[in-house]
Amino acid sequence: MENGRVRLIEIAERDINSGRMMEKFPDTVIYADTLISVPVNYYAEVKVGDGNTVTVKSCQKKKLIKLLGGDKVGKKVSVLYVNRKKLTTMSWGIGSLPIKYDFLGGATINVGANGNFLAEIVDAGELYTAMQSENETVDITEVISIITAAFRSCASKILVEMFNEAIEPIFQTDFLVSELYRRLNERICNKKLKILPGVVFKWATVAGIRVREEDKNALLARYSGKNQSGARR
């Protein structure tokens, strides 16, 4: 830095497995001699004001105006460094999701489900903003945590929807697993979702769905009783 001016935009080199996922460089003004360096295991998303974002690959002390254009001199720039390491398969699980049936006298069952999924960061800047991190550096555990929470929320909504549609399928485990698998992949995979900007779920699997046996038996008894009562009328 010279006279309050940032001459070089850079972050420290780290191993690709270091755990650092994203690191934001403090916003600064571009000058004709402003340089940028990007570590070999990273790329940088450079955004000028409210304009478009330019992706800068690994480089050493390149003039920023050559990458962005001379007309950007004097503009404020935001730079986010992103680890090139891709996300791997993650697991998701719903331990005990209560589902209430008002038309059966408020009968409640507890549902669990689990499986795997793969997510891809398609816009690191959007994700960083959505995370509202107070730190300039975001590590991989934070990213995985927020992505998994978003997936679990989507899966929970679909699971509740399925169980509220009809009673009979609740007792057909194979149907439930295949139906949840279908809905997850059709409804939330390969789509931009408002719940988590900057991330796309690529695919999902369902290992199992669990309903406690006592809940299942109690619900079946109430359902059978309701049907018999209706038949007697």
TORMITI-866299 format. One record per residue (C-alpha): residue number from 1; z, x, y. Coordinates in nm, 3 decimals, padded with zeros to 5 digits. Example, Ala and Ser with C-alpha at 12.3 -4.5 7.8 and 13.67 -1.06 7.14 Angstrom:
2
{1; {00.780; 01.230; -00.450}}
{2; {00.714; 01.367; -00.106}}
# end
This chain:
233
{1; {00.000; 00.000; 00.000}}
{2; {-00.091; 00.130; 00.345}}
{3; {00.017; -00.033; 00.675}}
{4; {00.098; -00.350; 00.482}}
{5; {-00.243; -00.348; 00.315}}
{6; {-00.281; -00.340; -00.062}}
{7; {-00.538; -00.073; -00.144}}
{8; {-00.521; -00.111; -00.523}}
{9; {-00.462; -00.424; -00.730}}
{10; {-00.331; -00.323; -01.072}}
{11; {-00.061; -00.370; -01.338}}
{12; {00.088; -00.122; -01.580}}
{13; {-00.099; -00.057; -01.904}}
{14; {00.067; -00.207; -02.212}}
{15; {-00.014; -00.239; -02.579}}
{16; {-00.197; -00.561; -02.670}}
{17; {00.102; -00.657; -02.888}}
{18; {00.357; -00.595; -02.613}}
{19; {00.441; -00.963; -02.576}}
{20; {00.320; -00.992; -02.216}}
{21; {00.069; -01.278; -02.205}}
{22; {00.005; -01.321; -01.832}}
{23; {00.106; -01.133; -01.519}}
{24; {00.035; -01.244; -01.165}}
{25; {-00.026; -00.990; -00.893}}
{26; {00.117; -01.096; -00.555}}
{27; {-00.148; -01.272; -00.342}}
{28; {-00.311; -01.032; -00.100}}
{29; {-00.593; -01.009; 00.152}}
{30; {-00.921; -00.843; 00.053}}
{31; {-01.054; -00.556; 00.262}}
{32; {-01.374; -00.356; 00.226}}
{33; {-01.185; -00.077; 00.051}}
{34; {-00.964; -00.291; -00.175}}
{35; {-00.985; -00.173; -00.535}}
{36; {-00.894; -00.339; -00.864}}
{37; {-00.804; -00.192; -01.203}}
{38; {-00.773; -00.392; -01.524}}
{39; {-00.600; -00.244; -01.833}}
{40; {-00.811; -00.208; -02.145}}
{41; {-00.627; -00.484; -02.332}}
{42; {-00.654; -00.737; -02.047}}
{43; {-00.895; -00.926; -01.828}}
{44; {-00.827; -01.054; -01.479}}
{45; {-00.895; -01.398; -01.331}}
{46; {-00.962; -01.342; -00.960}}
{47; {-00.958; -01.647; -00.734}}
{48; {-01.045; -01.635; -00.366}}
{49; {-00.868; -01.906; -00.167}}
{50; {-00.964; -02.243; -00.311}}
{51; {-01.297; -02.114; -00.437}}
{52; {-01.428; -02.031; -00.781}}
{53; {-01.258; -01.794; -01.023}}
{54; {-01.430; -01.470; -01.125}}
{55; {-01.338; -01.299; -01.451}}
{56; {-01.309; -00.920; -01.430}}
{57; {-01.318; -00.716; -01.750}}
{58; {-01.139; -00.387; -01.812}}
{59; {-01.218; -00.140; -01.534}}
{60; {-01.076; 00.142; -01.325}}
{61; {-01.060; 00.125; -00.944}}
{62; {-01.364; -00.089; -00.878}}
{63; {-01.433; -00.216; -00.528}}
{64; {-01.340; -00.582; -00.526}}
{65; {-01.609; -00.686; -00.276}}
{66; {-01.875; -00.555; -00.516}}
{67; {-01.746; -00.803; -00.772}}
{68; {-01.688; -01.093; -00.534}}
{69; {-01.932; -01.035; -00.250}}
{70; {-01.900; -00.880; 00.095}}
{71; {-01.848; -01.220; 00.258}}
{72; {-01.502; -01.234; 00.097}}
{73; {-01.357; -00.960; 00.322}}
{74; {-01.051; -01.092; 00.502}}
{75; {-00.995; -01.370; 00.246}}
{76; {-00.675; -01.407; 00.046}}
{77; {-00.713; -01.337; -00.323}}
{78; {-00.503; -01.445; -00.623}}
{79; {-00.520; -01.225; -00.933}}
{80; {-00.387; -01.319; -01.276}}
{81; {-00.396; -01.061; -01.556}}
{82; {-00.433; -01.209; -01.905}}
{83; {-00.377; -01.048; -02.245}}
{84; {-00.700; -01.053; -02.448}}
{85; {-00.513; -01.113; -02.773}}
{86; {-00.604; -01.457; -02.907}}
{87; {-00.342; -01.709; -03.015}}
{88; {-00.286; -01.738; -03.388}}
{89; {-00.211; -02.044; -03.600}}
{90; {00.112; -02.216; -03.494}}
{91; {00.337; -02.458; -03.679}}
{92; {00.453; -02.794; -03.547}}
{93; {00.727; -03.023; -03.669}}
{94; {00.896; -03.352; -03.585}}
{95; {01.243; -03.358; -03.734}}
{96; {01.364; -03.715; -03.688}}
{97; {01.165; -03.957; -03.475}}
{98; {01.331; -04.302; -03.447}}
{99; {01.092; -04.598; -03.463}}
{100; {01.232; -04.944; -03.390}}
{101; {01.089; -05.275; -03.511}}
{102; {01.205; -05.554; -03.281}}
{103; {01.031; -05.826; -03.484}}
{104; {01.243; -05.722; -03.783}}
{105; {01.572; -05.762; -03.604}}
{106; {01.572; -05.417; -03.450}}
{107; {01.539; -05.232; -03.782}}
{108; {01.496; -04.859; -03.720}}
{109; {01.347; -04.589; -03.940}}
{110; {01.355; -04.212; -03.886}}
{111; {01.026; -04.034; -03.939}}
{112; {00.954; -03.664; -03.979}}
{113; {00.623; -03.478; -03.999}}
{114; {00.494; -03.123; -03.991}}
{115; {00.183; -02.909; -04.013}}
{116; {-00.014; -02.635; -03.838}}
{117; {-00.252; -02.615; -03.543}}
{118; {-00.459; -02.368; -03.347}}
{119; {-00.481; -02.362; -02.968}}
{120; {-00.703; -02.167; -02.729}}
{121; {-00.636; -02.077; -02.367}}
{122; {-00.953; -02.177; -02.182}}
{123; {-00.818; -02.139; -01.827}}
{124; {-00.521; -01.905; -01.790}}
{125; {-00.484; -01.987; -01.421}}
{126; {-00.441; -02.358; -01.491}}
{127; {-00.191; -02.284; -01.768}}
{128; {00.010; -02.044; -01.549}}
{129; {00.030; -02.306; -01.274}}
{130; {00.124; -02.581; -01.522}}
{131; {00.405; -02.367; -01.662}}
{132; {00.559; -02.339; -01.313}}
{133; {00.712; -02.009; -01.410}}
{134; {00.948; -01.848; -01.160}}
{135; {00.853; -01.506; -01.298}}
{136; {00.534; -01.318; -01.221}}
{137; {00.520; -01.215; -01.588}}
{138; {00.493; -01.471; -01.868}}
{139; {00.541; -01.354; -02.225}}
{140; {00.382; -01.487; -02.542}}
{141; {00.699; -01.665; -02.661}}
{142; {00.703; -01.879; -02.344}}
{143; {00.336; -01.966; -02.388}}
{144; {00.377; -02.058; -02.756}}
{145; {00.685; -02.266; -02.676}}
{146; {00.513; -02.479; -02.411}}
{147; {00.196; -02.521; -02.618}}
{148; {00.394; -02.625; -02.926}}
{149; {00.601; -02.872; -02.723}}
{150; {00.283; -03.031; -02.586}}
{151; {00.130; -03.062; -02.932}}
{152; {00.451; -03.212; -03.072}}
{153; {00.454; -03.468; -02.791}}
{154; {00.096; -03.574; -02.869}}
{155; {00.168; -03.594; -03.243}}
{156; {00.483; -03.801; -03.182}}
{157; {00.293; -04.059; -02.976}}
{158; {00.025; -04.095; -03.241}}
{159; {00.286; -04.118; -03.517}}
{160; {00.473; -04.398; -03.336}}
{161; {00.144; -04.576; -03.277}}
{162; {00.058; -04.559; -03.649}}
{163; {00.394; -04.691; -03.764}}
{164; {00.385; -04.974; -03.512}}
{165; {00.043; -05.097; -03.619}}
{166; {00.144; -05.230; -03.960}}
{167; {00.432; -05.226; -04.204}}
{168; {00.258; -05.191; -04.540}}
{169; {00.110; -04.841; -04.479}}
{170; {00.462; -04.706; -04.422}}
{171; {00.504; -04.702; -04.796}}
{172; {00.174; -04.523; -04.861}}
{173; {00.243; -04.154; -04.795}}
{174; {-00.106; -04.027; -04.883}}
{175; {-00.265; -04.275; -04.644}}
{176; {-00.027; -04.177; -04.363}}
{177; {-00.097; -03.804; -04.399}}
{178; {-00.475; -03.849; -04.399}}
{179; {-00.462; -04.098; -04.112}}
{180; {-00.244; -03.874; -03.893}}
{181; {-00.476; -03.580; -03.971}}
{182; {-00.778; -03.788; -03.869}}
{183; {-00.625; -03.914; -03.545}}
{184; {-00.493; -03.573; -03.437}}
{185; {-00.831; -03.407; -03.482}}
{186; {-01.029; -03.693; -03.327}}
{187; {-00.799; -03.771; -03.036}}
{188; {-00.650; -03.443; -02.912}}
{189; {-00.856; -03.157; -03.058}}
{190; {-01.142; -02.992; -02.866}}
{191; {-01.062; -03.197; -02.556}}
{192; {-00.910; -03.116; -02.218}}
{193; {-00.575; -03.292; -02.203}}
{194; {-00.368; -03.372; -01.894}}
{195; {-00.049; -03.289; -02.083}}
{196; {-00.134; -02.918; -02.083}}
{197; {-00.405; -02.796; -01.842}}
{198; {-00.586; -02.478; -01.938}}
{199; {-00.532; -02.517; -02.313}}
{200; {-00.744; -02.680; -02.584}}
{201; {-00.621; -02.761; -02.934}}
{202; {-00.891; -02.648; -03.178}}
{203; {-00.773; -02.811; -03.502}}
{204; {-00.465; -02.951; -03.668}}
{205; {-00.334; -03.002; -04.021}}
{206; {-00.063; -03.231; -04.159}}
{207; {00.149; -03.092; -04.441}}
{208; {00.360; -03.404; -04.487}}
{209; {00.522; -03.714; -04.343}}
{210; {00.877; -03.809; -04.435}}
{211; {01.062; -04.138; -04.410}}
{212; {01.421; -04.144; -04.529}}
{213; {01.445; -04.339; -04.854}}
{214; {01.736; -04.553; -04.731}}
{215; {01.539; -04.643; -04.415}}
{216; {01.234; -04.729; -04.620}}
{217; {01.431; -04.952; -04.860}}
{218; {01.614; -05.129; -04.578}}
{219; {01.291; -05.194; -04.390}}
{220; {01.116; -05.319; -04.702}}
{221; {01.403; -05.560; -04.770}}
{222; {01.386; -05.701; -04.417}}
{223; {01.009; -05.725; -04.429}}
{224; {01.012; -05.902; -04.767}}
{225; {01.287; -06.138; -04.645}}
{226; {01.091; -06.225; -04.332}}
{227; {00.778; -06.302; -04.535}}
{228; {00.970; -06.519; -04.781}}
{229; {01.136; -06.704; -04.495}}
{230; {00.800; -06.768; -04.338}}
{231; {00.658; -06.889; -04.669}}
{232; {00.944; -07.140; -04.714}}
{233; {00.860; -07.298; -04.384}}
# end
